[in-house]
Amino acid sequence: MISKRFSREEIIAQFHDGQTIMTGGFSFHGCPELLFDALVESGARHLTNIALDASAARLMHLGIFDRVIIAHAGSVPENLALMASGKIEVEFCPMGTLAERIRAGGVGLGGVLVKTGLGTVAEKGKERITFQGEEYILESALRADISLVRAATADHYGNLTYAGTARNANPVIAMAGDLTIVQADRFVPLDEIPPEHIVTPGVFVDMILDHETGGGC
Amino acid sequence: MPGAMEDRRVIAKKIASWFHDGHVINLGVGVPILVADYITDNVVIQSENGLLGVGEAIGGLEPEAPYFNAAGATVSLIPGASVFDITTSFGMIRSGRLRATVLGCFEVSQFGDLANMARPGSYPGMGGAMDLVSGIDNVIVATDHCTRDGKPKIVAACTLPLTGVGVVKTIVTELAVFTVSRTEGLTLVEHRAGVSVETIRAKTGAPFRVADNLKEM
């Protein structure tokens, strides 16, 4: 089977101005920090970030995002100030709905019907649909040019497992990228992960960062 | 003495007494999380970042610890706990598997409208709160009766952006327990020992009926 391990330089070359970048992580936990570094080093600008929260906050401070789609900005005052100033355009989406929009994008659906947020700001600008006698908000699917994912274990084909609650949105984000790039804590030979324990099948993964996993990650 | 820890523990003990073997509950930050200190052994706590069976909070922000709750704190797990991705987490929330969610508030209206995501001039996003109040039938608000400067948090109509419309079923403060009807409004069902109905009326920004069988908390 082909190997999907790529050098840091090869990964940096994938980032370009104006792309939409999805990033895994929740409360700074389960973030692909080495891929964040690669993104910064690429110099790409005017990006859109889709993530559960502002776990990529340190990238926000660098001004590389023009727009973010998130559920919560956290309590970092600098982030809130950036958003309030209009330097970053923000679309807030309820977290469970955001997760389903990403999943829909990853599994070939056009959108989802949700009851969450009916009658609130979450409904603004969206279509309300009556279906089988129930009211729903029609929420569009989300995809990204590049998805950045943090895994615990990866093999050559890109089969992935996740560690603890570092899993969070990483599995659905892995499915929703035109190009999915993975930072794994451990790289293992094919067949080491029992097939039934694989969380993300390798078909969803395009590149795995080739990095030293002996320490520090 | 709004906000005193002893008062908050009164609120938490009261709410914890309503849950029994096998109930699954989700607790928000602030006063609600104190409920975890008083639940019986077989009540299961869900955390929306992807945990069922949260044990004790065991530390602060340690990025490489295996298990985190939604507030970003390191936690232990109870035997039988499970870890899953964000769509599974909100899937169990939306599909009615949880007995209750306990949330804090900035304002709660007499008809159960909840505002708990934005103070005036600061809006960090709704996070998972809209999904929780929309997907879980029994929404309990656990809050100080008044703000730090003595203003009622229970109001005739909310002025802040709404997390949910008509979603709250019960309000518990250090002074009182109210049931909430979307059409009939508030009913005072319990009062703190030594606190008169008149005192509660003076500190509540909305009308309420008094239950025939009014009890002490």
Interface residues (C-beta under 8 A of the other chain):
Chain A: F26 S27 F28 H29 L52 D53 I70 A71 H72 A73 G74 S75 L80 V90 F92 P94 M95 G96 T97 A99 E100 R103 V114 K115 T116 G117 L118 G119 T120 V121 A122 Y162 A163 G164 T165 A166 R167 N168 A169 N170 P171 V172 V199
Chain B: S47 E48 N49 G50 L51 L61 P63 A65 P66 Y67 F68 A70 A71 G72 V83 F84 D85 I86 T87 S89 F90 G91 I93 R94 S122 Y123 P124 G125 M126 G127 G128 A129 M130 D131 S134 G135 P161 L162 T163 G164 V165
